[in-house]
Amino acid sequence: MRNGYLPILIIFLVAVATGKSEIIFNEGKTLQINFGLSYSNTGSRYNLDGKFKADYLDTIPARNQPTPDSIKMDAIRGIFNIKKYTAHFGVNFAITNNSNCFIQMPLSYITLSDKYEPTLNSTGEKLDKFPAYDFSLTQPDYYLIGGRYRIDSAKLSPIVTLAASIPPTFRNGYQNDTSKSFKLYNSYQFFLAGAGNLQFEKAWVEAEATLALRTGDFANEFIGRLEGGFSTVPNTSMRGFIIWTQSLSNFDKARPIYQQLTTIQEYHPDITSFQENCLDVGAGFNASVINRISLDISYSVRLGLRNTFAWGSFLMNIGYRL
């Protein structure tokens, strides 16, 4: 991890803000239905070399060419914006007090706008008539199924999680018609996680390490999560969290997170994260609104580190226990 992020990590370790754990075990034979809405937005990225990029430079043929036998090019600045609206559906069934199984099915609507900024060409003429490339797509992100088991103890409670993510079309590769929209890929993914939850009188700390095995062109990943929180008012809590994603492959042959092209005939944008290193930092609030209904709100930002979008994400989730 870069030295630049160490102060942020120390702050969140010391001032973790939030009495309810991210991993929740309900009373045995209890069914909980979850519904959530999230919004994510980005207009910048971290390149393969880790440099932050909020725009890109392109070249286009100058409007006034000197001769038919030579082509003069003008530099032009491009900007993009990606918005993602997701409806989260999930079911969690508590088999016993210390074991459960779960299903998650997020459905997303994604928009991409990529355009050139008005600028001057080599003759001093303003270039402001270039079109924005606008795309949209609606599809499930994945289907996730898994289970958890907790070894109960007085203070520290080890937790083991096994899960599998299934592509929306039940196959690796493209997930939609790429002639009209994004190049979006997906694959089968398998997760093995171990977590520990340390409870105090009015606070808690939870750490989780996950190995993600991904098929197709997706690199395997290690995902580390650290959360902590406290509760001073009954039925409410605050929390802070850090999620660190580390690719387990080198980046020698990695595909760039996003590339722009100059003509609509060639422009089928690929926004798939095949391989990335990133650090997400956020905070959240949880409350039991009325009997059997819980509300969770959180916000996070992505700080990099390599070959990833700089996302900002807001999530609201409602859980109802039957």
Salt bridges, closest charged atoms under 4 A:
ASP55 OD2 - ARG77 NE 2.45
GLU117 OE1 - ARG77 NH1 2.60
GLU125 OE2 - ARG63 NH1 3.15
ASP141 OD2 - LYS84 NZ 3.23
GLU206 OE2 - ARG225 NH2 3.04
GLU208 OE1 - ARG225 NH2 2.76
ASP217 OD2 - ARG255 NH2 2.86
GLU221 OE2 - ARG214 NH2 3.48
GLU227 OE2 - ARG225 NH1 3.26
GLU227 OE1 - ARG239 NE 3.67
GLU276 OE1 - ARG302 NH1 3.51
ASP280 OD1 - ARG302 NE 2.91
ASP296 OD1 - ARG239 NH1 2.66
